[in-house]
């Protein structure tokens, strides 16, 4: 199968989290927290002191680590780095935008749904007719 | 619904009224079978619908978790339920994922499948296949009240071993859960335990969401072609 990007089988991949304190705390209670020898964690707790650069760096790090299979990111945080999230198109790690306490989930902003919604948009129909 | 059907007709995927007499699987002018396109479209729409339903369920699970966490914080005090308590010592995640590459609809399309492994439990712990093999090697437990005969003696011991293996796994999970909560102190509010369960439920839904996303993107790629 020439040109096929294969996904290596991984039996112990991590879930990374970029979210607010309560969401990170909750998922750490569920056992997903990991700290390696170099004190690098698989989560970033975002508060009002966290800069956009820090969020970008964490996103880039989590999406390039081979031991991470899913990256959870609160949708309101994803909106801060929307260009970066929308330009990501690898199958693994999977990026999932989740709601937060103060910001409910909005399907209109979800990067995955934005990618596929053009099938239902008027513009695609109009361009096919031309 | 009627508008969506009309839109799909313009895209050429669904035959209009004039094509109603065609047999399913008849080749369209572009050389692709129409029946196959319809199936793919249905699969895609099902996956989008499933994705949205799962996201709604996830929102509910997370809301319950946040509420329980806030209740625990209220009863235990803000300083006892805080992210600052999590230490940065080296530790391995107890809950992980297994990722397997399932062949996509096309050879060039990878389609990962995710499975959750909670609290370091392996799938084989729950398998009866291992249990039946171990039944002949492990000492048989006496089960009060059971009548063992030569025919079903092994079956009884397999069942007993299965229940003891299940009990072991359950004890392991309880110990792992308690260990995860130990950062908050020895005695924790019951609300903290229910919050933990809510977030565990959320993790199950997240894995389903990841698989649904994978299916959706695979169907979308197929349709784009």
Interface residues (C-beta under 8 A of the other chain):
Chain A: X1 X3 X4 X5 X6 X7 X8 X9 X10 X11 X12 X13 X14 X15 X21 X22 X23 X24 X25 X26 X27 X28 X29 X30 X31 X32 X33 X34 X35 X36 X37 X39 X41 X42 X45 X69 X70 X72 X91 X92 X94 X96 X98 X99 X101 X104 X105 X107 X112 X113 X115 X116 X119 X120 X124 X125 X128 X129
Chain B: X4 X7 X10 X11 X12 X44 X48 X51 X52 X55 X58 X59 X62 X65 X66 X69 X70 X81 X82 X83 X86 X88 X89 X90 X91 X92 X93 X94 X95 X96 X97 X98 X99 X100 X101 X107 X108 X109 X110 X111 X112 X114 X117 X118 X119 X176 X180 X181 X192 X195 X196 X198 X199 X200 X202 X203 X206 X207 X209 X210 X213 X214 X216 X217 X220 X223
